[in-house]
């Protein structure tokens, strides 16, 4: 599959920096994953950001230096910096590398992170802040006119971006679409609304809004045979009691709607063996659902998401270049199935 000739936009995810590896080893992993992802046809890679991780902007420069036509999808949390600072970095990266950057706008985060930063902004107000924040970034990067703005959270007067933004490199913007506040923010700033999906049959009862570009975040383990795929899945994500306890603690403190939704779904399907798998999420080994099975089975599930209107996919961290190849076999089949289904309608 070559997404450049496809309606789908597929992103991978960078390794986490909080996995007890040295700085040099982490940098090697980031560069490897970026190269694998670019070679297979991904558009970019999500770069995490929270209090426990290294700076995502510095990681993003390493991604740009390691690739040719590949873009970081940078997690941006308003509490960390002023929107002018974020816009300045985007403009600088465009000026230095001539490459587009994507922004994954984060309204909240771990409650403990927000508490230590003394951010007591209520959930829905955080999306109001995020909307203003993103609006300012985009206005500054449209250039060349100075920007004047007065909102609830930010105020600027005749603020101009230097270096001048490179034409055609306005960043793509993503935002969580799990809550109504998130969807409203996506509409206001023209962002891709990203969800952590429930199983496709449940998504069919709650399809993505027609007025938004929508995406989902999930992992995929696919092989030619069903049992082989499940063997790989069980080995990669083994039973982990400590992870279960960490997940339980996170559930008690998290304000994230998507976190609660996935946890409730996990309760309902725990005894079933379906392609939709949440055990890694329940063991705190990753933060998204997985599709597991044969190429054909996984492709059928992906095709159902595609026909519902999801065109952007953010994959989990790839453990190898070979694993990405297996994933893209499933995507190739899925897109063909979705095209056939749409022709029948």
C-alpha positions in Angstrom: 0.0 0.0 0.0 1.2 3.5 -0.8 -0.8 6.0 1.2 0.3 8.8 -1.2 -2.1 7.2 -3.7 -4.7 6.5 -1.1 -7.5 8.3 0.6 -6.1 7.1 4.0 -3.5 9.0 6.0 -1.5 6.7 8.3 0.8 7.7 11.1 2.9 5.6 13.3 4.0 6.5 16.8 7.5 7.2 18.2 8.9 5.1 21.1 8.2 6.4 24.6 11.2 7.9 26.3 10.2 6.7 29.8 11.0 3.1 29.1 14.3 3.0 31.1 16.7 3.2 28.1 19.7 5.5 27.8 19.5 8.7 25.8 21.6 7.3 23.0 19.5 4.1 22.8 16.3 6.1 22.8 17.6 8.3 20.0 18.5 5.2 17.9 15.0 3.9 18.4 13.4 7.1 17.3 15.5 7.2 14.2 14.8 3.6 13.3 11.0 3.9 13.8 11.0 7.1 11.7 12.9 5.4 8.8 10.8 2.2 8.9 7.6 4.3 8.9 8.7 6.5 6.1 9.8 3.6 4.0 6.5 1.7 4.3 4.5 4.9 3.5 3.4 6.4 6.8 2.8 10.2 6.6 4.4 10.9 10.0 4.8 9.7 13.6 3.1 10.8 16.8 5.5 12.2 19.4 4.3 11.8 23.0 4.4 14.6 25.6 3.9 14.6 29.3 5.8 15.4 32.5 7.7 12.1 32.5 9.1 12.3 28.9 11.8 14.2 27.0 10.9 17.3 25.1 8.8 16.4 22.0 10.1 19.3 19.9 13.7 18.2 20.3 12.7 14.6 19.4 10.9 16.1 16.3 14.1 17.7 15.0 15.7 14.2 15.1 12.8 12.8 13.2 13.2 15.5 10.5 17.0 14.9 10.3 16.5 11.1 9.9 13.9 11.2 7.1 13.2 12.9 3.8 9.5 13.3 3.4 8.2 12.4 6.8 6.6 14.6 9.5 6.4 14.6 13.3 2.9 14.7 14.8 3.8 16.7 18.0 1.7 16.4 21.1 1.2 20.0 22.2 -0.1 20.9 25.7 -1.0 24.6 26.3 0.1 24.5 29.9 3.7 23.9 28.8 4.3 27.0 26.7 2.7 30.2 25.2 1.1 29.7 21.7 3.6 32.2 20.3 6.5 29.9 21.4 4.8 26.9 19.8 4.2 28.8 16.6 7.8 30.0 16.6 9.1 26.5 16.8 6.8 25.3 13.9 7.9 28.3 11.8 11.6 27.6 12.6 11.3 23.9 11.7 9.7 24.9 8.4 12.4 27.4 7.7 15.3 25.0 8.6 13.9 21.7 7.1 11.3 22.8 4.6 8.9 20.2 6.1 5.4 20.3 7.3 4.7 19.6 11.0 1.5 18.1 12.4 0.2 19.2 15.9 -1.7 16.8 18.2 -3.4 19.4 20.5 -3.8 18.0 24.0 -6.4 19.6 26.3 -5.7 17.6 29.4 -3.4 14.8 30.4 -2.6 12.9 33.6 -4.2 14.5 36.6 -1.0 14.4 38.6 0.9 16.2 35.8 -1.7 19.0 35.8 -1.7 19.2 39.6 2.0 19.6 39.8 1.8 22.5 37.3 -1.0 24.0 39.3 -3.4 23.8 36.4 -6.9 23.7 37.9 -8.8 24.5 34.7 -12.0 22.5 34.4 -12.3 19.9 31.6 -14.6 21.8 29.3 -12.7 25.1 29.9 -9.5 23.4 28.9 -11.0 22.9 25.4 -11.9 26.6 25.3 -8.3 27.3 26.1 -7.1 24.8 23.5 -9.3 26.4 20.8 -7.9 29.8 21.5 -4.4 28.4 21.7 -4.6 26.6 18.4 -6.3 29.6 16.7 -3.4 31.8 17.6 -0.8 29.4 16.4 -2.5 29.0 13.0 -3.1 32.8 12.6 0.5 33.5 13.4 1.6 30.9 10.9 -0.6 32.1 8.1 1.3 35.4 8.0 2.4 38.0 7.1 0.0 40.3 8.9 0.3 41.0 12.6 -2.2 39.2 14.8 -4.4 40.9 17.4 -6.6 38.7 19.6 -8.4 38.9 22.9 -10.0 35.8 24.4 -10.6 34.2 27.8 -7.1 32.8 28.1 -4.9 34.7 25.7 -4.4 38.2 24.5 -1.9 39.5 21.9 -1.6 42.9 20.2 -0.1 43.3 16.7 2.0 40.1 17.2 4.0 39.0 14.1 5.8 35.8 13.4 9.5 35.9 12.5 11.0 34.1 10.6 8.2 34.4 8.1 6.3 31.2 7.8 7.1 29.1 4.7 4.1 29.1 2.3 2.3 25.8 2.0 3.6 24.5 5.4 0.7 25.4 7.6 0.6 22.6 10.2 -2.1 19.9 10.1 -4.0 19.8 13.4 -5.4 16.9 15.4 -7.5 17.0 18.6 -9.3 14.4 20.7 -12.9 13.8 19.5 -14.0 11.6 22.4 -16.1 14.2 24.1 -18.5 16.8 22.8 -16.1 19.5 24.0 -13.4 17.9 21.8 -15.7 17.8 18.8 -16.6 21.4 19.2 -13.0 22.4 19.4 -12.2 20.3 16.2 -15.0 22.2 14.4 -13.8 25.6 15.6 -10.2 25.1 14.5 -10.7 22.8 11.5 -8.9 19.9 13.2 -9.0 16.1 12.6 -11.1 14.7 15.4 -9.3 11.5 16.7 -11.0 8.8 18.8 -9.9 5.6 20.5 -12.5 3.4 18.8 -14.9 0.9 20.3 -15.5 -2.3 18.2 -16.7 -1.5 14.6 -20.2 -2.8 15.3 -20.5 -0.3 18.2 -19.0 2.5 16.1 -21.7 1.9 13.5 -24.3 3.0 16.1 -22.4 6.2 16.7 -20.7 7.1 13.4 -18.3 10.1 13.0 -19.9 13.5 12.3 -20.3 14.3 8.6 -18.9 17.8 9.1 -15.5 16.7 10.4 -12.5 14.8 9.2 -12.2 12.0 11.7 -9.5 9.5 12.6 -8.8 6.7 15.1 -5.9 5.4 17.1 -5.2 1.7 17.3 -2.6 -1.0 17.1 -2.6 -3.9 14.6 -1.2 -7.4 14.8 -1.9 -9.3 11.6 -0.5 -12.5 10.0 -1.5 -14.9 7.2 -3.0 -17.3 9.8 -5.2 -16.4 12.8 -3.3 -18.5 15.4 0.1 -17.0 14.4 -1.2 -13.5 14.9 -2.6 -14.3 18.4 0.7 -16.1 19.3 2.6 -12.9 18.4 0.1 -10.8 20.4 0.3 -12.9 23.5 4.1 -12.9 23.4 4.3 -9.1 22.9 1.8 -8.3 25.6 2.0 -11.0 28.3 0.1 -11.1 31.6 1.2 -8.3 33.9 -0.2 -7.9 37.4 1.8 -4.7 38.0 0.3 -3.3 34.8 -3.2 -4.1 36.0 -2.7 -2.3 39.2 -1.2 0.7 37.4 -4.3 0.8 35.1 -6.6 0.6 38.1 -4.9 3.6 39.7 -5.0 5.6 36.4 -8.7 4.9 36.2 -9.3 6.4 39.6 -7.5 9.6 38.8 -8.1 10.1 35.0 -10.6 12.7 33.7 -10.3 11.4 30.1 -13.6 10.3 28.7 -11.8 8.0 26.2 -10.0 6.2 29.1 -13.3 5.5 30.8 -15.0 4.4 27.6 -12.3 1.9 26.7 -12.3 0.5 30.3 -16.1 0.0 30.1 -15.7 -1.7 26.8 -13.0 -4.0 28.2 -15.3 -5.1 31.0 -18.0 -6.1 28.4 -15.8 -8.1 26.1 -13.2 -9.6 28.5 -14.4 -13.2 28.1 -14.8 -13.0 24.3 -12.1 -13.6 21.7 -12.8 -11.2 18.9 -10.4 -9.3 16.6 -10.9 -6.2 18.9 -8.5 -6.7 21.8 -8.0 -4.5 24.9 -5.8 -6.6 27.1 -2.6 -4.4 26.5 -4.7 -1.4 27.5 -5.9 -3.1 30.7 -2.3 -4.1 31.6 -1.1 -0.5 31.1 1.2 -1.7 28.3 -0.3 0.7 25.7 -3.0 3.3 25.5 -5.1 2.1 22.5 -7.1 -0.9 21.4 -5.7 -3.5 19.1 -7.0 -5.5 16.1 -5.6 -9.0 16.1 -6.1 -11.8 13.5 -5.4 -12.9 10.0 -4.9 -10.4 7.3 -8.4 -11.0 6.0 -10.1 -10.7 9.4 -8.2 -7.5 10.4 -8.9 -6.1 7.0 -12.6 -6.7 7.4 -12.6 -4.8 10.7 -10.5 -1.9 9.3 -12.8 -1.7 6.2 -15.8 -1.2 8.5 -14.0 1.8 10.2 -13.1 3.2 6.7 -16.7 2.8 5.4 -18.0 4.6 8.5 -15.9 7.6 7.5 -12.6 7.3 9.3 -9.7 8.2 7.0 -6.9 8.9 9.4 -5.2 6.2 11.4 -2.6 6.6 14.1 -0.9 3.3 14.8 0.7 2.1 18.0 4.6 2.1 18.4 5.9 -0.4 15.8 8.3 -3.0 17.3 10.0 -3.6 13.9 10.0 -2.8 10.2 8.6 -6.3 9.6 5.6 -5.7 11.8 4.8 -2.5 9.8 4.8 -4.6 6.6 2.3 -7.0 8.1 0.1 -4.1 9.1 0.2 -2.6 5.7 -0.9 -5.9 4.1 -4.0 -5.6 6.2 -4.6 -2.0 5.2 -4.2 -2.8 1.5 -6.9 -5.4 1.8 -9.1 -3.2 3.9 -9.1 -0.3 1.4 -10.1 -2.7 -1.4 -12.9 -4.1 0.7 -14.1 -0.6 1.6 -14.1 0.5 -2.1 -16.2 -2.5 -3.0 -18.6 -1.8 -0.2 -19.0 1.8 -1.2 -19.6 0.8 -4.9 -22.4 -1.6 -3.8 -24.2 1.3 -1.9 
